[in-house]
Amino acid sequence: MGLHLYPMSRSLAGQLSLRRLGPRTLWAVLVTVASLGSFARPHCFAQLRAAGAEAVINTLRGAAALPREGSERPPQEEVLSAILAAQRQKDKLNAEQPFFQKLHGGGQVGGKRWRLVYLATRNAVVAARKGKAPPSPLDRGWYVDGIVTAVQRFEDSTVTVNQNGVFELFGLGGFFFGYFARWKWPSPEKRTTMAFQPTSSNVHAFGNDWSSPAGSKSESEFMSARLQDLNIFNFLYVDDRVAVAQGASGSIALWGATDAAWESQHLVSVEQ
């Protein structure tokens, strides 16, 4: 299937001012769009169960699998339980399977792309840790890839770049809104936290690209800045097929690795 171009609505385009396309805005759009579909899905909450590493990884990989791979995905509440179990074991898992190398594809040119599959709000995460029901129907974990196609690309080859944004909404594609960013991961053999800073806000639509500078720090300022002063992701697990991270807000995201066939069907080329 080829790529098709669909016009964005005026209301959507009006919200996507280039100056507003930072990490917080993009995350808010993803959570808002995903919540529109949450009422159609039944919700039940399962207490976090102790699980071995193999069971945890199998659940995460099952959630991240591409739709055409045919296997049934684990229930949404089980995914959150597995994520929190992975968080408890992340240092051990990172030592066995270096997260940093897996995230960017081992230094390959073009990096590695990850499609957003699952989101859990901060309140859902806190409730799960306490073994309690979340405070509202929206405070939960849910699969979002049937609603929004959001993709991150991490590259650490001749260039170090992170691209993050949305390529489709409700199955309509041919556009992109998001950003390009610089990123760093100090002492990846010991730490599971990476930091990033957008350098440009970008929109692609109708075959054209628009960009606007973003970020107030220079390259040297960014590299010397403390992680706590930057946008961060704390990765809980990464392998060749699935990546899981918690943002500074406390929400958690799970991504699945893409492949060339999926990318040709869902993505457009975006100029930095």
C-alpha positions as CSV (number, residue, x, y, z in Angstrom):
1,M,0.0,0.0,0.0
2,G,1.4,3.4,-0.9
3,L,1.4,6.5,1.1
4,H,-1.7,8.8,0.8
5,L,-2.1,12.4,1.7
6,Y,-5.1,13.6,3.6
7,P,-5.7,17.2,4.6
8,M,-5.7,18.1,8.2
9,S,-8.7,19.9,9.7
10,R,-8.5,23.6,10.4
11,S,-9.0,23.0,14.1
12,L,-6.2,20.5,14.2
13,A,-3.9,22.6,12.1
14,G,-4.6,25.6,14.3
15,Q,-3.4,23.8,17.4
16,L,-0.2,22.7,15.7
17,S,1.7,26.0,15.8
18,L,5.3,25.3,15.1
19,R,6.3,27.1,18.3
20,R,4.1,24.8,20.4
21,L,5.4,21.5,19.1
22,G,7.6,20.7,22.1
23,P,7.7,17.4,24.1
24,R,4.9,18.5,26.5
25,T,2.5,19.5,23.7
26,L,3.1,16.4,21.7
27,W,2.6,14.2,24.8
28,A,-0.6,16.1,25.7
29,V,-1.9,15.5,22.1
30,L,-1.2,11.8,22.3
31,V,-2.9,11.3,25.7
32,T,-5.9,13.4,24.6
33,V,-6.4,11.6,21.3
34,A,-5.9,8.2,23.0
35,S,-8.5,9.0,25.6
36,L,-11.1,9.5,23.0
37,G,-11.1,5.8,22.3
38,S,-10.8,4.7,25.9
39,F,-14.5,4.7,26.7
40,A,-15.2,2.0,24.1
41,R,-12.9,-0.5,25.8
42,P,-13.9,-2.4,28.9
43,H,-11.6,-1.8,31.8
44,C,-10.6,-3.9,34.8
45,F,-7.7,-3.5,37.0
46,A,-5.3,-6.3,38.1
47,Q,-3.0,-6.1,41.0
48,L,0.7,-6.2,40.3
49,R,1.9,-9.8,40.5
50,A,5.4,-10.9,41.0
51,A,6.8,-12.2,37.7
52,G,10.1,-13.6,36.5
53,A,12.1,-11.8,33.9
54,E,11.1,-14.2,31.1
55,A,7.4,-13.8,31.7
56,V,7.7,-10.0,31.9
57,I,9.6,-9.8,28.6
58,N,7.2,-12.1,26.8
59,T,4.3,-9.9,27.9
60,L,6.0,-6.7,26.8
61,R,7.0,-8.2,23.4
62,G,3.4,-9.5,22.9
63,A,2.1,-6.0,23.5
64,A,4.6,-4.5,21.1
65,A,4.1,-7.0,18.2
66,L,3.2,-5.5,14.8
67,P,-0.6,-6.1,14.1
68,R,0.1,-8.3,11.1
69,E,2.1,-10.8,13.2
70,G,-1.2,-12.3,14.1
71,S,-0.8,-13.2,17.8
72,E,-3.4,-11.9,20.3
73,R,-2.1,-9.1,22.5
74,P,-2.0,-9.4,26.3
75,P,-4.8,-7.5,28.2
76,Q,-4.0,-3.9,28.9
77,E,-3.9,-4.3,32.7
78,E,-1.4,-7.1,32.3
79,V,0.9,-4.9,30.3
80,L,1.0,-2.3,33.1
81,S,1.8,-5.1,35.6
82,A,4.6,-6.3,33.4
83,I,6.0,-2.8,32.9
84,L,6.2,-2.3,36.7
85,A,7.8,-5.7,37.2
86,A,10.4,-4.7,34.6
87,Q,11.0,-1.5,36.4
88,R,11.9,-3.4,39.5
89,Q,14.4,-5.5,37.5
90,K,15.7,-2.8,35.2
91,D,19.3,-2.6,36.4
92,K,19.7,-6.4,36.0
93,L,18.0,-6.4,32.6
94,N,20.1,-3.5,31.4
95,A,23.3,-5.3,32.4
96,E,22.1,-8.4,30.4
97,Q,20.8,-6.5,27.4
98,P,22.3,-3.0,27.1
99,F,19.3,-0.6,26.6
100,F,21.4,2.2,25.0
101,Q,22.7,0.0,22.2
102,K,19.3,-1.5,21.5
103,L,17.5,1.8,21.4
104,H,19.5,3.3,18.5
105,G,20.1,0.1,16.6
106,G,23.8,-0.3,17.5
107,G,25.0,2.8,15.6
108,Q,23.4,2.0,12.3
109,V,23.0,4.9,9.9
110,G,19.4,6.1,10.0
111,G,19.0,4.8,13.6
112,K,16.1,2.7,14.8
113,R,12.4,3.6,14.7
114,W,9.9,2.8,17.4
115,R,6.1,3.1,17.1
116,L,4.1,4.1,20.1
117,V,1.8,1.2,21.2
118,Y,0.7,1.7,24.8
119,L,0.4,4.6,27.3
120,A,-0.3,4.6,31.0
121,T,-1.0,7.8,33.0
122,R,0.9,8.7,36.1
123,N,-2.2,8.1,38.3
124,A,-2.6,4.6,36.8
125,V,1.1,3.9,37.5
126,V,0.8,5.1,41.1
127,A,-2.4,3.1,41.7
128,A,-0.9,0.0,40.3
129,R,2.1,0.2,42.6
130,K,-0.2,0.5,45.5
131,G,-2.4,-2.3,44.3
132,K,-5.4,0.0,44.2
133,A,-8.0,0.9,41.5
134,P,-7.1,4.1,39.6
135,P,-9.1,7.2,40.5
136,S,-10.9,7.6,37.2
137,P,-11.6,5.7,34.0
138,L,-9.1,7.9,32.1
139,D,-6.3,7.0,34.6
140,R,-5.3,3.7,33.1
141,G,-3.1,2.0,30.6
142,W,-4.4,1.6,27.1
143,Y,-3.3,0.5,23.6
144,V,-3.1,3.7,21.4
145,D,-1.6,2.4,18.1
146,G,-5.1,1.9,16.6
147,I,-5.8,5.6,17.2
148,V,-2.5,7.4,16.6
149,T,0.6,6.5,14.7
150,A,3.4,8.2,16.7
151,V,7.0,7.2,16.0
152,Q,10.3,8.0,17.6
153,R,13.7,7.6,15.8
154,F,16.9,7.4,17.7
155,E,20.2,7.6,15.8
156,D,23.8,7.6,17.2
157,S,26.0,7.2,14.1
158,T,27.6,10.0,12.2
159,V,24.9,12.2,13.7
160,T,23.1,12.0,17.0
161,V,19.4,12.8,16.6
162,N,16.0,12.0,18.0
163,Q,12.9,12.5,15.8
164,N,9.5,12.2,17.5
165,G,6.1,12.9,16.2
166,V,2.7,11.9,14.8
167,F,2.2,10.5,11.3
168,E,-1.4,9.3,11.4
169,L,-4.6,10.0,13.3
170,F,-7.5,7.6,13.2
171,G,-5.9,5.9,10.2
172,L,-5.5,9.2,8.1
173,G,-1.9,9.9,7.2
174,G,0.4,11.6,4.8
175,F,1.5,14.2,7.3
176,F,3.9,14.7,10.3
177,F,4.0,17.0,13.2
178,G,6.6,16.8,15.9
179,Y,10.3,17.7,16.4
180,F,13.9,16.8,16.0
181,A,16.1,16.8,19.1
182,R,19.6,16.3,20.3
183,W,20.0,13.6,23.0
184,K,22.5,12.1,25.4
185,W,22.7,9.0,27.6
186,P,25.5,9.4,30.2
187,S,27.1,6.2,31.5
188,P,24.6,3.9,29.8
189,E,26.2,0.8,31.3
190,K,25.2,2.1,34.8
191,R,22.3,4.5,34.1
192,T,19.0,4.0,32.3
193,T,18.1,7.7,31.9
194,M,18.5,9.6,28.7
195,A,17.9,13.3,28.1
196,F,16.9,15.2,25.0
197,Q,16.3,18.8,23.8
198,P,14.3,19.7,20.7
199,T,16.3,21.7,18.2
200,S,13.4,22.2,15.7
201,S,9.7,21.9,15.5
202,N,8.5,20.4,12.3
203,V,5.4,19.9,10.2
204,H,5.1,18.0,6.9
205,A,1.8,18.3,4.9
206,F,0.7,18.4,1.3
207,G,4.3,17.4,0.3
208,N,5.9,20.4,2.0
209,D,8.0,20.8,5.1
210,W,8.0,23.6,7.6
211,S,10.4,24.0,10.5
212,S,11.1,26.4,13.3
213,P,14.1,26.6,15.7
214,A,13.4,25.2,19.2
215,G,15.4,25.0,22.4
216,S,17.3,27.6,24.2
217,K,20.5,25.7,25.0
218,S,23.5,25.4,22.7
219,E,25.1,22.0,22.0
220,S,27.8,22.6,24.7
221,E,25.2,23.8,27.2
222,F,23.1,20.8,26.6
223,M,26.0,18.3,27.0
224,S,27.1,19.9,30.2
225,A,23.6,20.3,31.7
226,R,22.4,18.0,34.5
227,L,19.8,15.4,33.5
228,Q,17.3,16.8,36.0
229,D,17.4,20.1,34.2
230,L,16.4,18.5,30.8
231,N,13.6,16.5,29.3
232,I,14.2,12.9,30.2
233,F,13.1,9.4,29.6
234,N,14.0,6.7,32.2
235,F,14.1,3.5,30.3
236,L,12.7,0.4,32.1
237,Y,13.4,-2.1,29.4
238,V,14.7,-2.1,25.8
239,D,15.5,-5.0,23.4
240,D,15.4,-5.5,19.6
241,R,11.6,-5.6,19.7
242,V,10.2,-3.4,22.5
243,A,11.1,-0.3,24.5
244,V,9.5,1.0,27.7
245,A,10.2,4.3,29.4
246,Q,8.8,6.6,32.0
247,G,8.8,10.4,31.4
248,A,9.4,13.1,33.9
249,S,5.6,13.5,34.3
250,G,5.4,9.9,35.7
251,S,3.5,8.5,32.7
252,I,4.8,5.4,31.0
253,A,5.0,4.5,27.3
254,L,5.7,1.3,25.4
255,W,7.0,1.3,21.9
256,G,7.4,-1.5,19.4
257,A,10.2,-1.7,16.8
258,T,9.1,-1.0,13.2
259,D,10.3,-2.6,10.0
260,A,10.7,-1.4,6.4
261,A,7.4,-2.8,5.2
262,W,5.5,-1.1,8.1
263,E,7.4,2.2,7.6
264,S,6.6,2.3,3.9
265,Q,2.9,2.0,4.6
266,H,2.6,4.5,7.4
267,L,5.4,7.1,7.3
268,V,6.4,10.0,5.2
269,S,9.9,11.4,4.7
270,V,10.5,14.6,6.8
271,E,13.2,17.1,6.2
272,Q,15.0,18.2,9.4
